[in-house]
Every structure is written in structure tokens, then in C-alpha cells.
Amino acid sequence: MNLAIRDIRHNLGRFVLTTLGVGMLLMTVMGMGGIYRGLVDDALVVTRGVGADLWIVQHDTRGPFAEVSRLPRSIVDRVATVTGVADAREFVFHTIQRDHAGTPLRIGVLGLDWPIDKGQHLPLVAGRVLARNHYEMIADESLGLPLGARVRLGKDTYEVVGLTRAMVSSGGDGIACFTSSDARAIQFDTPAEALRLEREARLARAAETDFGRTQPRVLERATGASATIAALPAPAISAVIARLMPGTRTDDVLRSFAGWSDVTVYTAAQQEDLLLKGSVDRARRQILLFRVLLTLISAVIMALIIYTLTLDKLHTIALLKLIGAPNRVIVGLIMQQSLIMGALAYAVGYFAGQGIFPLFPRRVLVIGDDLLRLGGVVLVISVVASLLGIWKAMRVAPNEAIG
């Protein structure tokens, strides 16, 4: 009979409780890695989903995901004329929080350049793409909005015509897709009283000038909507995304933008790098620190338990030495116990995580490579944890069995 199995049966309660405790710690380590993977994957959903080769943003800014970027709509037409650019689209993205059905609803608003982009690239699980220029939206399932739901945002009401899955922002907020004009209307929505005060202020400024006093039509225009006044620009967009023609070298196109002093251009890889180093980097480092601490704690707990189990059977070890058992039998007894504990704890952590991780508010993405690495770490921990018990066992003298 295997001595390690026999000793485990003799101390079954302590062994099971320790295995469960270490298993929960390993589940947390798996979860920490999964949370980080989920953060990275969620952060890159939008940047990869739009399929952009170049991001054109406001000069000296790092793009719409790192900070505020404002560009005039005319930049889209300028970018489209650059040699090597297949098409250029406006990009609008911002986050809002509104009350819906008595509960707060936080939404990442993504503007699609309709009708060029109707949402064909989105991971739809129900419904359809945008068919109209106004008053339709495609919502992620995490927002809890069913097909046909009507949501009032600003002064307009939008109907949910499509549902996506795993479309969330880097902050974990579900993304809703609108046409870019609707996205801008939501972003720059102004209360009626603020509009009235703005028009009164324009009227007062116009009336104080000679041009306003001699041109009554100017005063009439000043009290109208901003869109009717040519001198006032349309709402800004967050960025312009461009796709390159097949076979076009990115460096050649970037040289064409070198003389544009009002914009900064990033490649898709550079934009992803800026995003990860900005909003995700601190979370990544913090999660890594917790993973290291929990792994060390697991190793210490396993070492202490194996050492305690060794102390309980010092008399048995001395007896084995007295009857001539070689050291490899004693080493195998302690090492096998540690490896069995590590393997069972890893299994407990894995299967417990499969049931618990889907209940987390943020996506926990556990991939095979991370599981293999953690399995290797657990193997090393099991071997290292057994060394203290082996050291104590080797110091036991055979005559202690009859002392």
C-alpha cells in the first residue's frame, strides 16, 4: 500500500480542509489572471472591431480612449483625399449615465458613420443593423435592454433594434451603437433653458456691434438654432478612422500626414498600445501584485501543513529508518503527499472557478496558456513546500523509535 495515501487517510480531515483552502486561493489566482485578460480584451473590443488602420486625432492628444479629442467633421473629407487611403470614417465615442426604468444606466456611446457603417461588423446575437439615420440603436446584452425597448436620451427616444454580446468599454460599461449624428446629439445635448440663455447672449452681443445694428436680419439669425448660423461649427467628432488600400505601405501614408499641424496620426498598433498603457496598465500591475502575493501565501500554507503532517509522524519515520527503509521511501512519502495536495487543490480551484467566474460583474477570461502556467507554478510550489518536511524527516534518528 502507498504510504502517502495511507497517511492521508489517517489525517483525512486536516488534509481535505487544507486542500480546499489552497484550492480557493488558486481559484482566486486564476480569477485575477482572468480579470486582467478580460480587461485587456474588453479594452480592445472597439479599436479592433472598427477595423481601422490609422487613427487621426486632435493634435498632441492620445486619442479618444485616453483623453478628450475634438476634430471638425471636415477632417474626414481631407483624410479621404490622401493617397493610399481606401476610405475614411468619422468616429464618435463617449460615456453617459442616465436613469432608465428607475435605475441608473451607464452606456458607452459609439457613433457609426451611417450609411457607410451600419453595424455589419458588430457581433449581433439578435435583431438587425441600423436601417435609419436617426432614432435607432444597437445595445449590448449587458445593458439589460431587450429588443424593441425605447430609451430616452437627451431630447429624443431611441429604439433597440439589435443586440450584441461582449461589446463593453475599457471601464466595463456596455456599449450602445448609434449613427454618428445621433451620438453627437446625445453628447452635446443642452437643456432648453441653456439654449434660450445662449441665444439671448448671442442676440446681446450682435446688438452691441455696428453690423448688428445696421443689419436686422443678423439679429433674427442670432436668436435661431446654432445650425442655421454659418459661422458656428457643427458638433465635433472624436477621431477619424481610415483604412488603407491593399499593398499600401503605412509609412508612406504617414509621411503624407507629416505636414498636417492640426492632427496627430496613430497606427492601429500604436492606438492599442496607448490604450493599454493608459487605462489598463495600473490595473494590470495591481492584479499582478495580488497574484504574486496569493501564490506565495499558497506556498507558505502548503509548506506549513506538510511540515505539521511530518511532525505528527516523526515516530513512524524513525521506525522506518530503524527497520532499514531507505531515505528515498521517506522522501517519496512526503513529496507524494505534497504533490497530491497541489493537484487536488488545483482541480478544486479550476472547477470552483468555472461555476463562480460567470457571476462576476466584469468578464473573467481564463485561457489555456494561463492555466498551463499556473499548473507549472503549482507543481513547483508542491515540490518546494515539501522540502521543509523532508529536511525535518532527514534529521530524525532511528533510535527515537524506541526512545
HUQUI-V340152 format. One record per helix or strand. SS is the DSSP state (a for helix, b for strand). FROM is the first residue (numbers start at 1). TO is the last residue. If there is no record, write none. Layout:
ss = (SS SS)
from = (FROM FROM)
to = (TO TO)
This chain:
ss = (a a a b b a b b b b a b b b b a a a a a b b a b a a a a a)
from = (3 12 45 54 71 74 85 103 124 136 141 150 156 168 174 180 192 210 216 226 237 239 250 263 268 314 327 368 398)
to = (10 43 49 58 71 80 100 112 127 140 143 153 164 168 179 187 207 214 222 228 237 244 257 267 312 322 359 394 402)
